[in-house]
């Protein structure tokens, strides 16, 4: 534990599992993960998995880890209500995909009830097989060239002030889908001139020309997630590269964009490694925004939860990040990259209000730069 971290007795007893003392590489990378249902309803009951990883500690093949009950601080709102149904209707009418559904986000009920969704472009089938993600993996169909227009039309109907757009990885396409990304941003800007646009992109296999297409479309915030600490990349993101993700963020900053990234915790990392990845992002990319949230295992075929990280530890991460120079650090059990991106300051607790106000200042700068 780093100096300044919360004392271990501030956390629930069930979180004190030693997962990182050996320093050995994680060993579950070959396990079968694809006998699972597709992404969707986060309260859906899953069929019995072909292979279960739930009782395996990630970097110790012999030690067993009992299934963990969610602690009291993890409470998500179930989908429902008139506002939820209205947004769901618009999404279905325009044949759009959302990462809320495909990745079984725990915040879907809360966000959709407020008329907020994270739009996912380039289909619902990813060419990668990350160990944490509930988006289905396979061979995607041809991209829908009309998708940018449909997305822009839907956004104009919803009437948002801020939207987050993300996508599956499309390693099957020469540009990774970058041209459709750029057109979606540009058409959304025309349809919704008063709406700020945040994008959460793949790494485009590190192809700088593809990345440049997206940068040139000038989203207000460019996000690309690191997802985990360096040691665990080969299991958590087997087809991604730690240094490649840092490069994508660095190029975006060089292009003059406000940049954002984030990680999950509770998947086998150590607290000092969380601090190390934050320091690396600051030193190598000069990113503005960092998010940290609790990993939640979507199915038994995904990587297991190693620990429930206590809210006090999330607050310590936030304070350390601000000391490093990040302009915004959103850190909490239910934080996701796009969660609360739209929230109104008067509805927030004091610490959340500070996050929102900092975000609002960054967005104001982006609008000013775009208009100059």
One Martini backbone bead per residue (centre of mass of N, CA, C, O) as a GRO file, in nm:
protein
  372
    1UNK     BB    1   0.096   0.035   0.022
    2UNK     BB    2   0.065   0.351  -0.004
    3UNK     BB    3   0.121   0.639   0.104
    4UNK     BB    4  -0.204   0.767   0.197
    5UNK     BB    5  -0.364   0.536   0.216
    6UNK     BB    6  -0.603   0.367   0.326
    7UNK     BB    7  -0.666   0.183   0.567
    8UNK     BB    8  -0.754  -0.146   0.579
    9UNK     BB    9  -0.991  -0.098   0.807
   10UNK     BB   10  -1.182   0.068   0.593
   11UNK     BB   11  -1.240  -0.207   0.480
   12UNK     BB   12  -1.377  -0.471   0.396
   13UNK     BB   13  -1.286  -0.789   0.468
   14UNK     BB   14  -1.344  -0.914   0.171
   15UNK     BB   15  -1.097  -0.740   0.025
   16UNK     BB   16  -0.847  -0.911   0.161
   17UNK     BB   17  -0.678  -0.997  -0.122
   18UNK     BB   18  -0.393  -1.149  -0.242
   19UNK     BB   19  -0.286  -1.083  -0.598
   20UNK     BB   20   0.043  -0.950  -0.625
   21UNK     BB   21   0.315  -1.090  -0.499
   22UNK     BB   22   0.448  -1.254  -0.740
   23UNK     BB   23   0.445  -1.113  -1.045
   24UNK     BB   24   0.302  -1.293  -1.228
   25UNK     BB   25   0.159  -1.385  -1.492
   26UNK     BB   26  -0.124  -1.434  -1.622
   27UNK     BB   27  -0.315  -1.765  -1.688
   28UNK     BB   28  -0.625  -1.729  -1.837
   29UNK     BB   29  -0.608  -1.661  -2.155
   30UNK     BB   30  -0.722  -1.956  -2.274
   31UNK     BB   31  -1.003  -1.927  -2.198
   32UNK     BB   32  -1.322  -1.980  -2.250
   33UNK     BB   33  -1.582  -1.707  -2.348
   34UNK     BB   34  -1.821  -1.772  -2.595
   35UNK     BB   35  -2.078  -1.916  -2.427
   36UNK     BB   36  -2.256  -1.647  -2.452
   37UNK     BB   37  -2.455  -1.411  -2.429
   38UNK     BB   38  -2.557  -1.133  -2.530
   39UNK     BB   39  -2.585  -0.825  -2.502
   40UNK     BB   40  -2.775  -0.630  -2.236
   41UNK     BB   41  -2.953  -0.698  -1.991
   42UNK     BB   42  -2.831  -0.652  -1.661
   43UNK     BB   43  -3.069  -0.863  -1.533
   44UNK     BB   44  -2.992  -1.104  -1.671
   45UNK     BB   45  -3.000  -1.445  -1.704
   46UNK     BB   46  -2.762  -1.685  -1.728
   47UNK     BB   47  -2.632  -1.935  -1.858
   48UNK     BB   48  -2.451  -2.194  -1.827
   49UNK     BB   49  -2.129  -2.218  -1.848
   50UNK     BB   50  -1.872  -2.375  -1.997
   51UNK     BB   51  -1.668  -2.174  -1.849
   52UNK     BB   52  -1.534  -2.108  -1.522
   53UNK     BB   53  -1.359  -1.826  -1.341
   54UNK     BB   54  -1.471  -1.741  -1.049
   55UNK     BB   55  -1.249  -1.926  -0.860
   56UNK     BB   56  -1.005  -1.759  -0.985
   57UNK     BB   57  -0.706  -1.639  -0.939
   58UNK     BB   58  -0.531  -1.477  -1.166
   59UNK     BB   59  -0.210  -1.514  -1.026
   60UNK     BB   60  -0.333  -1.807  -0.905
   61UNK     BB   61  -0.403  -2.140  -0.986
   62UNK     BB   62  -0.482  -2.251  -0.672
   63UNK     BB   63  -0.628  -2.031  -0.552
   64UNK     BB   64  -0.929  -1.954  -0.394
   65UNK     BB   65  -1.236  -1.763  -0.474
   66UNK     BB   66  -1.497  -1.650  -0.342
   67UNK     BB   67  -1.790  -1.550  -0.383
   68UNK     BB   68  -1.918  -1.214  -0.414
   69UNK     BB   69  -2.087  -0.984  -0.254
   70UNK     BB   70  -2.238  -0.705  -0.277
   71UNK     BB   71  -2.206  -0.415  -0.154
   72UNK     BB   72  -2.379  -0.144  -0.028
   73UNK     BB   73  -2.246   0.072  -0.247
   74UNK     BB   74  -2.389  -0.121  -0.471
   75UNK     BB   75  -2.640   0.059  -0.654
   76UNK     BB   76  -2.878  -0.012  -0.905
   77UNK     BB   77  -3.097   0.090  -1.140
   78UNK     BB   78  -3.370  -0.023  -1.277
   79UNK     BB   79  -3.536  -0.055  -1.545
   80UNK     BB   80  -3.771   0.220  -1.610
   81UNK     BB   81  -4.021   0.406  -1.730
   82UNK     BB   82  -4.106   0.661  -1.940
   83UNK     BB   83  -3.821   0.769  -2.019
   84UNK     BB   84  -3.701   0.497  -2.086
   85UNK     BB   85  -3.907   0.416  -2.310
   86UNK     BB   86  -3.860   0.658  -2.497
   87UNK     BB   87  -3.562   0.605  -2.560
   88UNK     BB   88  -3.593   0.313  -2.655
   89UNK     BB   89  -3.771   0.385  -2.899
   90UNK     BB   90  -3.567   0.558  -3.056
   91UNK     BB   91  -3.344   0.344  -3.081
   92UNK     BB   92  -3.518   0.133  -3.235
   93UNK     BB   93  -3.619   0.305  -3.472
   94UNK     BB   94  -3.296   0.370  -3.557
   95UNK     BB   95  -3.111   0.123  -3.516
   96UNK     BB   96  -2.950   0.135  -3.250
   97UNK     BB   97  -2.664   0.131  -3.046
   98UNK     BB   98  -2.565   0.049  -2.707
   99UNK     BB   99  -2.346   0.018  -2.444
  100UNK     BB  100  -2.547  -0.026  -2.222
  101UNK     BB  101  -2.648  -0.300  -2.337
  102UNK     BB  102  -2.397  -0.459  -2.452
  103UNK     BB  103  -2.230  -0.412  -2.155
  104UNK     BB  104  -2.409  -0.410  -1.902
  105UNK     BB  105  -2.474  -0.150  -1.757
  106UNK     BB  106  -2.551  -0.042  -1.428
  107UNK     BB  107  -2.664   0.263  -1.534
  108UNK     BB  108  -2.905   0.240  -1.733
  109UNK     BB  109  -3.154   0.315  -1.567
  110UNK     BB  110  -3.063   0.600  -1.487
  111UNK     BB  111  -2.990   0.724  -1.766
  112UNK     BB  112  -3.252   0.661  -1.928
  113UNK     BB  113  -3.442   0.816  -1.729
  114UNK     BB  114  -3.269   1.092  -1.829
  115UNK     BB  115  -3.209   1.063  -2.149
  116UNK     BB  116  -2.936   0.878  -2.148
  117UNK     BB  117  -2.687   0.775  -2.394
  118UNK     BB  118  -2.450   0.550  -2.536
  119UNK     BB  119  -2.342   0.548  -2.847
  120UNK     BB  120  -2.305   0.271  -3.083
  121UNK     BB  121  -2.095   0.209  -3.342
  122UNK     BB  122  -2.035  -0.033  -3.590
  123UNK     BB  123  -2.214  -0.206  -3.428
  124UNK     BB  124  -2.232  -0.529  -3.209
  125UNK     BB  125  -1.945  -0.646  -3.319
  126UNK     BB  126  -1.642  -0.761  -3.205
  127UNK     BB  127  -1.294  -0.834  -3.284
  128UNK     BB  128  -1.263  -0.864  -2.982
  129UNK     BB  129  -1.158  -1.032  -2.641
  130UNK     BB  130  -1.218  -0.907  -2.372
  131UNK     BB  131  -1.225  -1.008  -2.028
  132UNK     BB  132  -1.466  -0.773  -1.942
  133UNK     BB  133  -1.657  -0.782  -2.196
  134UNK     BB  134  -2.014  -0.797  -2.319
  135UNK     BB  135  -1.948  -0.773  -2.597
  136UNK     BB  136  -1.969  -0.923  -2.876
  137UNK     BB  137  -1.789  -1.175  -3.053
  138UNK     BB  138  -1.670  -1.150  -3.405
  139UNK     BB  139  -1.802  -1.124  -3.734
  140UNK     BB  140  -1.868  -0.861  -3.893
  141UNK     BB  141  -2.036  -0.672  -4.082
  142UNK     BB  142  -2.099  -0.441  -4.280
  143UNK     BB  143  -2.096  -0.125  -4.284
  144UNK     BB  144  -2.309   0.149  -4.217
  145UNK     BB  145  -2.326   0.433  -4.417
  146UNK     BB  146  -2.598   0.559  -4.267
  147UNK     BB  147  -2.533   0.597  -3.963
  148UNK     BB  148  -2.459   0.898  -3.922
  149UNK     BB  149  -2.743   1.005  -3.993
  150UNK     BB  150  -2.907   0.847  -3.777
  151UNK     BB  151  -2.764   0.954  -3.532
  152UNK     BB  152  -2.816   1.256  -3.578
  153UNK     BB  153  -3.125   1.235  -3.582
  154UNK     BB  154  -3.160   1.120  -3.297
  155UNK     BB  155  -3.018   1.349  -3.140
  156UNK     BB  156  -3.219   1.572  -3.226
  157UNK     BB  157  -3.463   1.437  -3.073
  158UNK     BB  158  -3.348   1.422  -2.779
  159UNK     BB  159  -3.188   1.690  -2.684
  160UNK     BB  160  -2.889   1.727  -2.618
  161UNK     BB  161  -2.587   1.867  -2.464
  162UNK     BB  162  -2.459   1.569  -2.428
  163UNK     BB  163  -2.246   1.323  -2.587
  164UNK     BB  164  -2.173   0.971  -2.623
  165UNK     BB  165  -1.941   0.804  -2.840
  166UNK     BB  166  -1.902   0.471  -2.955
  167UNK     BB  167  -1.727   0.146  -3.015
  168UNK     BB  168  -1.629  -0.101  -3.173
  169UNK     BB  169  -1.404  -0.310  -3.291
  170UNK     BB  170  -1.256  -0.281  -3.645
  171UNK     BB  171  -1.012  -0.483  -3.765
  172UNK     BB  172  -1.149  -0.545  -4.058
  173UNK     BB  173  -1.079  -0.254  -4.122
  174UNK     BB  174  -0.848  -0.051  -4.257
  175UNK     BB  175  -0.949   0.208  -4.050
  176UNK     BB  176  -1.138   0.100  -3.808
  177UNK     BB  177  -1.378   0.325  -3.878
  178UNK     BB  178  -1.287   0.631  -3.899
  179UNK     BB  179  -1.473   0.755  -4.119
  180UNK     BB  180  -1.737   0.710  -3.961
  181UNK     BB  181  -1.659   0.865  -3.719
  182UNK     BB  182  -1.622   1.142  -3.853
  183UNK     BB  183  -1.909   1.163  -3.977
  184UNK     BB  184  -2.067   1.147  -3.713
  185UNK     BB  185  -1.957   1.404  -3.590
  186UNK     BB  186  -2.029   1.602  -3.818
  187UNK     BB  187  -2.340   1.545  -3.833
  188UNK     BB  188  -2.399   1.605  -3.533
  189UNK     BB  189  -2.311   1.902  -3.543
  190UNK     BB  190  -2.527   1.993  -3.746
  191UNK     BB  191  -2.787   1.883  -3.590
  192UNK     BB  192  -2.622   1.974  -3.296
  193UNK     BB  193  -2.477   2.269  -3.224
  194UNK     BB  194  -2.530   2.267  -2.888
  195UNK     BB  195  -2.374   1.999  -2.876
  196UNK     BB  196  -2.165   1.803  -2.706
  197UNK     BB  197  -1.878   1.591  -2.801
  198UNK     BB  198  -1.809   1.259  -2.702
  199UNK     BB  199  -1.540   1.026  -2.741
  200UNK     BB  200  -1.501   0.654  -2.750
  201UNK     BB  201  -1.225   0.490  -2.863
  202UNK     BB  202  -1.033   0.311  -3.024
  203UNK     BB  203  -0.694   0.236  -3.154
  204UNK     BB  204  -0.662   0.158  -3.462
  205UNK     BB  205  -0.390  -0.008  -3.435
  206UNK     BB  206  -0.206   0.263  -3.437
  207UNK     BB  207  -0.311   0.434  -3.673
  208UNK     BB  208  -0.250   0.757  -3.742
  209UNK     BB  209  -0.439   0.824  -3.981
  210UNK     BB  210  -0.699   0.728  -3.849
  211UNK     BB  211  -0.689   0.908  -3.603
  212UNK     BB  212  -0.682   1.182  -3.762
  213UNK     BB  213  -0.975   1.173  -3.860
  214UNK     BB  214  -1.095   1.214  -3.575
  215UNK     BB  215  -0.949   1.467  -3.484
  216UNK     BB  216  -1.051   1.651  -3.729
  217UNK     BB  217  -1.359   1.647  -3.614
  218UNK     BB  218  -1.361   1.781  -3.328
  219UNK     BB  219  -1.410   1.684  -3.055
  220UNK     BB  220  -1.453   1.792  -2.736
  221UNK     BB  221  -1.395   1.486  -2.647
  222UNK     BB  222  -1.121   1.257  -2.612
  223UNK     BB  223  -1.152   0.899  -2.574
  224UNK     BB  224  -0.926   0.646  -2.422
  225UNK     BB  225  -0.893   0.342  -2.272
  226UNK     BB  226  -0.684   0.157  -2.063
  227UNK     BB  227  -0.855  -0.022  -1.819
  228UNK     BB  228  -0.555  -0.100  -1.708
  229UNK     BB  229  -0.279  -0.222  -1.603
  230UNK     BB  230   0.010  -0.321  -1.737
  231UNK     BB  231   0.034  -0.621  -1.626
  232UNK     BB  232  -0.285  -0.694  -1.738
  233UNK     BB  233  -0.319  -0.667  -2.052
  234UNK     BB  234  -0.297  -0.965  -2.171
  235UNK     BB  235  -0.586  -1.037  -2.042
  236UNK     BB  236  -0.782  -0.792  -2.058
  237UNK     BB  237  -0.616  -0.692  -2.350
  238UNK     BB  238  -0.499  -0.901  -2.583
  239UNK     BB  239  -0.525  -0.686  -2.854
  240UNK     BB  240  -0.368  -0.484  -2.690
  241UNK     BB  241  -0.165  -0.184  -2.605
  242UNK     BB  242  -0.030   0.016  -2.383
  243UNK     BB  243   0.147   0.205  -2.565
  244UNK     BB  244  -0.070   0.257  -2.778
  245UNK     BB  245  -0.271   0.408  -2.596
  246UNK     BB  246  -0.081   0.636  -2.523
  247UNK     BB  247  -0.043   0.737  -2.815
  248UNK     BB  248  -0.335   0.814  -2.881
  249UNK     BB  249  -0.346   1.033  -2.658
  250UNK     BB  250  -0.102   1.202  -2.750
  251UNK     BB  251  -0.205   1.274  -3.033
  252UNK     BB  252  -0.460   1.420  -2.940
  253UNK     BB  253  -0.312   1.642  -2.787
  254UNK     BB  254  -0.144   1.740  -3.033
  255UNK     BB  255  -0.432   1.819  -3.179
  256UNK     BB  256  -0.592   1.990  -2.936
  257UNK     BB  257  -0.734   1.800  -2.737
  258UNK     BB  258  -0.948   1.683  -2.514
  259UNK     BB  259  -0.858   1.435  -2.269
  260UNK     BB  260  -0.948   1.079  -2.198
  261UNK     BB  261  -0.940   0.833  -1.928
  262UNK     BB  262  -0.950   0.478  -1.801
  263UNK     BB  263  -1.033   0.250  -1.527
  264UNK     BB  264  -1.035  -0.054  -1.363
  265UNK     BB  265  -1.124  -0.209  -1.051
  266UNK     BB  266  -1.102  -0.539  -0.906
  267UNK     BB  267  -0.913  -0.744  -1.118
  268UNK     BB  268  -0.589  -0.757  -0.972
  269UNK     BB  269  -0.478  -0.509  -0.881
  270UNK     BB  270  -0.280  -0.264  -0.740
  271UNK     BB  271  -0.264   0.038  -0.597
  272UNK     BB  272   0.018   0.117  -0.710
  273UNK     BB  273  -0.072   0.066  -1.010
  274UNK     BB  274  -0.276   0.289  -1.029
  275UNK     BB  275  -0.075   0.518  -0.986
  276UNK     BB  276   0.115   0.445  -1.222
  277UNK     BB  277  -0.089   0.489  -1.458
  278UNK     BB  278  -0.145   0.783  -1.394
  279UNK     BB  279   0.146   0.881  -1.425
  280UNK     BB  280   0.184   0.791  -1.719
  281UNK     BB  281  -0.042   0.960  -1.844
  282UNK     BB  282   0.065   1.234  -1.758
  283UNK     BB  283   0.362   1.214  -1.873
  284UNK     BB  284   0.280   1.102  -2.185
  285UNK     BB  285  -0.019   1.278  -2.247
  286UNK     BB  286  -0.169   1.509  -2.083
  287UNK     BB  287  -0.428   1.444  -1.961
  288UNK     BB  288  -0.736   1.568  -1.821
  289UNK     BB  289  -0.900   1.289  -1.777
  290UNK     BB  290  -1.003   1.062  -1.504
  291UNK     BB  291  -1.128   0.725  -1.461
  292UNK     BB  292  -1.280   0.526  -1.182
  293UNK     BB  293  -1.393   0.181  -1.152
  294UNK     BB  294  -1.579  -0.092  -1.088
  295UNK     BB  295  -1.558  -0.413  -1.145
  296UNK     BB  296  -1.801  -0.615  -1.333
  297UNK     BB  297  -1.910  -0.928  -1.380
  298UNK     BB  298  -2.108  -1.032  -1.635
  299UNK     BB  299  -1.989  -1.332  -1.636
  300UNK     BB  300  -1.845  -1.646  -1.583
  301UNK     BB  301  -1.666  -1.596  -1.862
  302UNK     BB  302  -1.526  -1.384  -1.702
  303UNK     BB  303  -1.345  -1.209  -1.523
  304UNK     BB  304  -1.286  -1.188  -1.201
  305UNK     BB  305  -1.346  -1.075  -0.891
  306UNK     BB  306  -1.113  -0.972  -0.643
  307UNK     BB  307  -1.248  -0.688  -0.545
  308UNK     BB  308  -1.382  -0.447  -0.328
  309UNK     BB  309  -1.372  -0.115  -0.357
  310UNK     BB  310  -1.353   0.135  -0.151
  311UNK     BB  311  -1.457   0.458  -0.135
  312UNK     BB  312  -1.197   0.564   0.006
  313UNK     BB  313  -1.008   0.474  -0.224
  314UNK     BB  314  -1.135   0.640  -0.447
  315UNK     BB  315  -1.070   0.910  -0.311
  316UNK     BB  316  -0.764   0.874  -0.317
  317UNK     BB  317  -0.734   0.860  -0.617
  318UNK     BB  318  -0.846   1.142  -0.672
  319UNK     BB  319  -0.638   1.305  -0.510
  320UNK     BB  320  -0.388   1.202  -0.662
  321UNK     BB  321  -0.473   1.298  -0.946
  322UNK     BB  322  -0.487   1.602  -0.880
  323UNK     BB  323  -0.186   1.620  -0.792
  324UNK     BB  324  -0.079   1.543  -1.085
  325UNK     BB  325  -0.296   1.734  -1.288
  326UNK     BB  326  -0.567   1.663  -1.322
  327UNK     BB  327  -0.871   1.826  -1.391
  328UNK     BB  328  -1.023   1.541  -1.385
  329UNK     BB  329  -1.165   1.315  -1.126
  330UNK     BB  330  -1.350   1.014  -1.156
  331UNK     BB  331  -1.426   0.830  -0.846
  332UNK     BB  332  -1.606   0.516  -0.832
  333UNK     BB  333  -1.789   0.235  -0.829
  334UNK     BB  334  -2.002   0.352  -1.080
  335UNK     BB  335  -1.794   0.445  -1.266
  336UNK     BB  336  -1.793   0.566  -1.595
  337UNK     BB  337  -1.690   0.726  -1.864
  338UNK     BB  338  -2.008   0.854  -1.908
  339UNK     BB  339  -2.087   0.910  -1.628
  340UNK     BB  340  -2.234   1.218  -1.563
  341UNK     BB  341  -2.179   1.406  -1.815
  342UNK     BB  342  -2.479   1.566  -1.781
  343UNK     BB  343  -2.492   1.667  -1.508
  344UNK     BB  344  -2.626   1.862  -1.258
  345UNK     BB  345  -2.498   2.044  -1.005
  346UNK     BB  346  -2.757   2.061  -0.810
  347UNK     BB  347  -2.762   1.722  -0.788
  348UNK     BB  348  -2.493   1.726  -0.630
  349UNK     BB  349  -2.244   1.660  -0.457
  350UNK     BB  350  -1.975   1.837  -0.379
  351UNK     BB  351  -1.765   1.650  -0.526
  352UNK     BB  352  -1.936   1.625  -0.789
  353UNK     BB  353  -1.954   1.926  -0.854
  354UNK     BB  354  -1.655   1.965  -0.914
  355UNK     BB  355  -1.648   1.781  -1.155
  356UNK     BB  356  -1.863   1.922  -1.327
  357UNK     BB  357  -1.734   2.205  -1.337
  358UNK     BB  358  -1.477   2.111  -1.479
  359UNK     BB  359  -1.617   1.998  -1.727
  360UNK     BB  360  -1.753   2.263  -1.815
  361UNK     BB  361  -1.490   2.417  -1.865
  362UNK     BB  362  -1.379   2.231  -2.085
  363UNK     BB  363  -1.619   2.265  -2.282
  364UNK     BB  364  -1.591   2.568  -2.315
  365UNK     BB  365  -1.310   2.553  -2.444
  366UNK     BB  366  -1.390   2.382  -2.687
  367UNK     BB  367  -1.590   2.583  -2.810
  368UNK     BB  368  -1.392   2.815  -2.840
  369UNK     BB  369  -1.190   2.668  -3.025
  370UNK     BB  370  -1.397   2.598  -3.251
  371UNK     BB  371  -1.472   2.915  -3.305
  372UNK     BB  372  -1.165   3.021  -3.384
   0.00000   0.00000   0.00000
